[in-house]
Amino acid sequence: MKATIQTPSKQQGNILVLVAIGLAAMLSIAALALDSGHLLLNKSRLQSLVDSAALHGAKELDLGMSHNQTREAVLAVLQNNLQHQDMQELADALQLAGADNGSEQMTSQLEVSFSMRADPFVATSDPAARYVKVTLEDIPLQNFLAQLLNLNKNVAANALAGPSTALDECFDNLVPMVVCGIPGQPDYGLPLNQLYLMKMGSTTGSPIGPGNFQLIRLGDNSGGSDIRDAMAGMDYLGEACYSHGGDDSHIPTEPGNTTGPVAQGLNTRLGQWSGPVDEYNAPRDFNVCQGEKINLTNEGQLEEGAEDKAYRYANYQTDLSCGAYNGDIIEAEPAKAQRRILQVMIGDCTGETHGSSNIDYLGAGCFFLTQEVANKGNESYVIGEFIESCASTGTPSGDASDGIGPYTIVLYHVPGSTDS
């Protein structure tokens, strides 16, 4: 038997095959590394686009826009953000021209839908739906070496935004007043959609105690100047933190009627400016309608028929003008939505106290300012309608139950999504 001898030429051929295989493997790895990095970068940019669009849409919807107007606002913020240099590739890949604001599927790549709840998200055309989901899909990206492996680099992203759970503990735009509630009772013992005294005048006894008129001290604020500016909603003067059973479990009262500052501050919201506040730092509400003036009885209670005389929150939500009511839209600029919605502390006023004191913190509530405040001691009372909720900024409680009080607009995880 003869031995088989491998010749050098055959060995060289085997080496060339191995080198070719090695080069192909290296090119494949390079393709995956380069294109994967490019994919992740643009995926992140796309997610930022839909996050900002969903938040903007939810805020505009919360300010009273219709679903179609909200879709238009979402489209506008997308187009604006796509003008950034970093977004050039996505801008080229997205076809947003001819978007249909009246349809959930605005374009073949953009969908904007609404739901009554964040989870489960069930798309609906109900105008009361306040949760907004923005989806961008089927967006092709450039290939570098990925075509060698026949890889598809189409990307998609979605985002969901809407009202948070009720704010708890820290608030950013309170007004310095307190309404007395009942501990342990639903809604603090205050029936919704009824009128309440948020601040009393000087002719009646105080539920808190002598010298107190339901004014409170927010944070480090003190004196009439801070009361006026906080009533007007000036920046940083409505900030305060409270907790149940903690170091901040009490609401400090601010003694005195402080007639002038209260009227000067609150009336800016109705288009009336006096003193050192102006229309630019303290704009009016878009709707400044008022009903007949509500008076108090000798006992300090709302007069009989007050509910019928008042300009109500239900009217405020639907009126486009004041033609049918005792007031006119003031032609002054600027104006800001929901300036008449006030965030007020609710406390346990059990047990009268004298002068500056503390009352137990129960929570926060939302009140609609029904009428202007008189700059006169015995008439410097403030009347508001207790409503279910209102937009704000602060720390959400995280309580999944539907509760009353201020809320903020936040992003939610999209059910079933691995991205948002």
C-alpha positions in Angstrom: 0.0 0.0 0.0 1.3 3.5 -1.0 1.1 6.4 1.5 -0.9 9.5 0.4 1.2 12.6 0.4 -0.5 16.1 0.6 1.2 18.5 -1.8 2.0 22.1 -0.9 -0.4 23.4 -3.6 -3.4 21.6 -2.1 -2.5 23.1 1.4 -2.4 26.6 -0.1 -5.8 26.1 -1.6 -7.3 25.1 1.8 -5.7 28.2 3.4 -7.3 30.5 0.8 -10.7 29.0 1.6 -10.2 29.5 5.3 -9.1 33.1 4.8 -12.1 33.8 2.6 -14.4 32.4 5.2 -12.7 34.4 7.9 -13.0 37.7 5.9 -16.7 37.0 5.3 -17.2 36.4 9.0 -15.3 39.6 9.9 -17.4 41.6 7.3 -20.6 40.2 8.8 -19.6 41.1 12.3 -18.6 44.6 11.1 -21.9 45.0 9.3 -23.8 43.9 12.4 -21.8 46.3 14.7 -22.1 49.3 12.4 -25.7 48.9 11.4 -26.8 47.9 14.9 -25.3 51.0 16.4 -26.9 53.1 13.7 -30.3 51.3 14.3 -30.2 51.9 18.0 -29.3 55.6 17.7 -32.2 56.3 15.3 -34.5 54.1 17.4 -33.7 56.3 20.4 -34.3 59.5 18.3 -37.6 58.2 17.1 -38.7 57.3 20.6 -37.9 60.9 21.7 -40.0 62.2 18.8 -43.1 60.2 19.8 -42.6 60.9 23.5 -42.6 64.7 23.0 -45.5 64.5 20.5 -47.6 62.5 22.9 -46.9 64.8 25.8 -47.7 67.9 23.7 -50.8 66.4 22.4 -52.1 65.4 25.9 -51.4 68.9 27.2 -53.3 70.5 24.3 -56.2 68.1 24.7 -56.3 68.9 28.4 -56.6 72.6 27.6 -59.8 71.9 25.6 -58.7 71.0 22.1 -60.8 68.5 20.1 -59.3 65.2 18.9 -58.8 66.7 15.4 -57.1 69.8 16.8 -54.9 67.6 19.0 -53.8 65.5 16.0 -52.9 68.8 14.2 -50.9 69.8 17.3 -49.1 66.4 17.3 -48.2 66.8 13.6 -46.9 70.3 14.2 -44.6 69.3 17.0 -43.3 66.3 15.0 -42.6 68.5 12.0 -40.9 71.1 14.2 -38.6 68.5 15.9 -37.7 66.9 12.6 -36.1 70.1 11.5 -33.2 69.5 13.9 -30.0 68.5 12.1 -29.7 65.2 14.1 -33.1 64.2 12.8 -32.3 64.6 9.1 -32.4 60.9 8.2 -35.7 60.3 10.0 -37.1 63.5 8.3 -36.2 62.0 4.9 -37.8 58.7 5.8 -41.0 60.1 7.2 -43.8 61.0 4.8 -46.1 63.4 6.7 -47.5 65.4 3.8 -51.2 65.2 3.4 -51.9 64.0 6.9 -55.6 63.5 7.7 -56.4 65.1 11.1 -59.9 63.5 11.1 -58.5 59.9 11.1 -56.6 57.8 13.6 -54.3 56.7 10.7 -53.2 60.2 9.7 -50.6 58.8 7.2 -49.3 55.4 6.3 -46.6 55.9 9.0 -48.4 58.1 11.6 -51.2 57.1 13.9 -52.7 59.2 16.7 -55.5 57.6 18.8 -57.3 58.3 22.0 -58.6 56.3 25.0 -60.6 56.8 28.1 -57.9 55.0 30.2 -54.2 54.4 29.8 -54.5 50.7 30.6 -56.3 49.0 28.9 -55.8 51.4 26.0 -59.0 51.1 23.8 -59.1 53.5 20.9 -62.3 55.5 20.8 -63.8 58.6 19.2 -65.5 59.7 22.4 -64.6 63.4 23.0 -64.1 62.7 26.7 -61.1 60.4 26.0 -58.0 62.2 27.4 -55.2 59.7 26.8 -53.2 60.1 23.6 -51.1 57.5 21.8 -48.8 58.4 19.0 -47.3 55.7 16.8 -44.7 56.1 14.0 -44.1 52.9 12.1 -42.5 51.4 9.0 -39.6 53.9 8.9 -36.7 52.7 6.7 -33.2 53.5 7.7 -30.0 53.6 5.6 -28.0 50.4 5.3 -24.2 50.4 5.3 -23.0 46.8 5.2 -26.3 45.2 6.4 -27.4 44.6 2.8 -24.7 41.9 2.6 -26.9 39.9 5.1 -30.2 41.1 3.7 -31.2 42.8 7.0 -34.3 45.0 7.2 -33.7 48.2 9.1 -37.3 49.5 9.3 -38.0 51.0 12.8 -41.2 51.9 14.8 -42.0 53.6 18.1 -45.0 54.6 20.1 -45.8 56.7 23.2 -48.8 57.2 25.4 -49.5 60.3 27.5 -52.3 61.6 29.7 -53.4 62.8 33.1 -51.5 61.3 36.1 -53.0 60.0 39.3 -53.8 62.8 41.8 -50.8 64.8 43.0 -49.7 64.2 46.5 -47.4 65.9 48.9 -45.7 68.5 46.7 -47.5 71.1 44.6 -46.3 73.9 42.3 -49.2 76.4 41.8 -51.4 76.5 44.8 -53.3 79.6 45.9 -52.9 80.5 49.6 -56.4 79.6 50.8 -57.8 76.6 52.7 -61.2 75.0 52.6 -62.3 73.0 55.6 -63.0 69.3 55.0 -63.9 66.2 57.1 -61.2 63.6 57.8 -61.9 60.1 56.6 -64.8 61.1 54.3 -64.9 60.6 50.5 -63.9 63.8 48.7 -63.1 65.2 52.2 -66.8 65.4 52.9 -67.3 68.1 50.1 -69.9 67.2 47.5 -68.6 67.9 44.0 -70.0 70.7 41.8 -71.2 72.8 44.7 -70.2 76.3 45.7 -68.0 76.9 48.7 -66.4 79.8 50.5 -62.7 79.6 49.9 -62.1 82.8 51.9 -64.5 84.6 54.2 -65.0 88.3 54.7 -64.7 90.3 57.9 -68.4 90.2 59.0 -68.7 86.5 60.0 -67.0 84.1 62.5 -64.1 82.1 61.2 -64.3 78.2 61.1 -60.6 78.3 61.9 -60.6 80.8 64.7 -60.4 84.5 65.5 -58.1 86.5 63.2 -58.1 83.9 60.5 -59.9 84.3 57.1 -58.9 81.0 55.5 -55.6 82.4 54.2 -52.5 80.2 54.6 -48.8 80.6 54.3 -47.2 78.7 51.4 -43.5 77.7 52.0 -41.4 80.8 53.0 -44.0 83.3 51.8 -45.1 86.0 54.2 -47.1 89.2 54.1 -49.5 90.8 51.8 -47.2 91.1 48.8 -46.6 87.3 48.7 -50.4 86.7 49.2 -51.2 89.0 46.2 -48.6 87.4 43.9 -49.5 83.9 44.9 -53.2 84.7 44.3 -52.2 86.0 40.9 -50.3 82.7 40.1 -46.9 84.3 39.9 -44.0 81.8 39.3 -42.6 79.9 42.4 -45.0 81.5 44.9 -47.5 78.6 44.9 -45.0 75.9 45.9 -45.4 73.9 49.0 -45.1 70.3 50.3 -47.3 68.5 52.7 -47.6 64.9 54.0 -49.9 62.7 56.0 -48.4 62.0 59.4 -45.0 63.4 58.5 -43.1 66.6 59.3 -45.3 68.6 56.9 -48.6 67.3 58.1 -49.9 70.8 59.1 -51.0 73.8 57.0 -49.8 77.1 58.6 -52.4 79.8 58.6 -51.8 83.5 57.6 -53.8 85.7 60.0 -55.5 88.9 58.7 -58.1 89.7 56.0 -55.5 91.1 53.6 -58.3 92.6 51.5 -56.4 94.5 48.9 -53.8 91.9 48.0 -56.4 89.1 47.7 -58.6 91.1 45.3 -55.6 92.4 43.3 -54.2 88.9 42.9 -57.3 86.9 42.1 -59.0 89.4 39.9 -56.2 89.3 37.4 -57.6 85.9 36.4 -60.8 87.7 35.4 -59.0 90.4 33.4 -58.9 93.1 36.1 -55.4 94.5 37.0 -54.6 96.9 39.8 -51.7 97.5 42.1 -48.2 96.2 41.1 -49.5 93.2 39.0 -49.9 93.4 35.2 -51.5 91.5 32.4 -48.1 90.1 31.2 -47.0 88.5 34.5 -50.6 87.6 35.5 -52.7 87.1 32.3 -56.4 86.7 32.3 -58.4 83.6 31.5 -59.7 83.3 28.0 -63.2 83.1 29.5 -64.0 85.9 32.0 -67.8 85.5 32.1 -69.6 86.1 35.4 -73.1 85.6 36.6 -75.0 87.8 39.1 -73.1 88.7 42.2 -73.6 86.2 45.0 -74.0 87.8 48.4 -73.7 86.3 51.9 -76.3 86.1 54.6 -75.7 87.7 58.0 -74.5 84.3 59.2 -71.8 84.2 56.5 -73.6 81.6 54.4 -74.2 81.8 50.6 -77.5 83.4 49.9 -80.5 81.4 48.8 -80.4 80.7 45.1 -76.6 81.2 44.8 -76.3 78.0 42.8 -78.6 79.5 40.1 -77.0 82.9 40.1 -73.4 81.7 39.7 -71.6 81.3 36.5 -70.9 77.6 36.6 -68.0 75.4 35.6 -70.2 73.5 33.1 -70.8 76.9 31.3 -67.1 77.7 31.4 -66.2 74.5 29.7 -68.5 75.0 26.7 -68.8 78.8 26.2 -67.0 80.3 23.3 -68.2 83.8 24.1 -70.0 85.6 27.0 -72.9 86.9 24.9 -75.5 84.9 26.9 -74.1 85.9 30.3 -73.5 89.1 32.4 -70.0 89.7 31.1 -68.0 90.2 27.9 -64.7 88.7 26.7 -62.2 91.4 27.5 -60.0 92.4 24.5 -56.8 92.3 26.4 -53.6 90.3 25.8 -52.3 88.0 26.6 -54.7 85.4 27.9 -54.1 81.9 29.3 -56.3 78.8 29.5 -57.7 77.6 32.9 -56.6 80.6 34.9 -59.9 80.5 36.8 -59.1 76.9 38.0 -57.6 77.2 41.5 -55.7 74.6 43.4 -56.6 75.0 47.1 -55.5 73.1 50.2 -58.2 71.2 52.2 -57.7 70.9 55.9 -59.3 69.8 59.1 -60.4 72.9 60.9 -61.7 71.2 64.0 -61.0 73.2 67.1 -60.7 77.0 66.9 -57.2 78.6 67.1 -56.1 82.2 67.5 -53.8 84.1 65.2 -51.1 82.2 63.3 -51.6 78.5 63.8 -51.5 75.1 62.1 -54.4 72.9 60.9 -54.2 69.3 59.8 -53.5 68.7 56.1 -56.1 66.5 54.4 -55.3 67.0 50.7 -55.7 69.4 47.7 -58.8 70.3 45.7 -59.7 72.1 42.5 -62.1 75.0 42.5 -63.5 77.2 39.8 -63.5 80.9 40.5 -67.1 82.0 39.9 -66.9 85.8 40.5 -64.5 88.7 41.1 -63.5 89.6 44.7 -64.4 93.0 46.2 -61.7 95.2 47.6 -63.7 95.8 50.8 -63.3 94.1 54.1 -66.8 92.8 54.7 -67.1 91.8 51.0 -63.7 90.3 50.4 -65.0 86.7 50.3 -64.0 84.3 47.6 -66.5 81.8 46.1 -65.5 78.7 44.1 -67.2 75.6 42.7 -65.6 72.4 43.8 -64.6 70.4 40.6 -63.2 66.9 40.2 -59.7 67.5 38.8 -57.4 70.1 37.3 -54.0 70.2 35.5 -50.9 71.1 37.5 -47.3 70.1 38.1 -46.0 68.2 41.0 -45.5 64.7 42.3 -48.2 62.1 41.4 -49.4 59.9 44.3 -49.2 56.7 42.3 -52.5 55.6 43.7 -54.2 53.7 40.9 -57.7 54.6 42.1 -59.6 57.4 40.5 -59.3 60.3 43.0 -60.1 64.0 43.0 -57.6 66.8 43.0 -54.8 68.3 40.9 -52.9 66.1 38.4 -50.1 66.5 35.8 -49.6 65.2 32.3 -47.2 62.2 32.2 -46.0 59.5 29.9 -47.4 55.9 30.4 -46.1 52.6 29.3 -48.0 51.5 26.2 -49.6 48.1 27.0 -48.0 45.3 25.1 -45.1 47.5 23.9 -41.4 46.8 24.6 -40.2 50.3 23.8 -42.3 53.0 25.5 
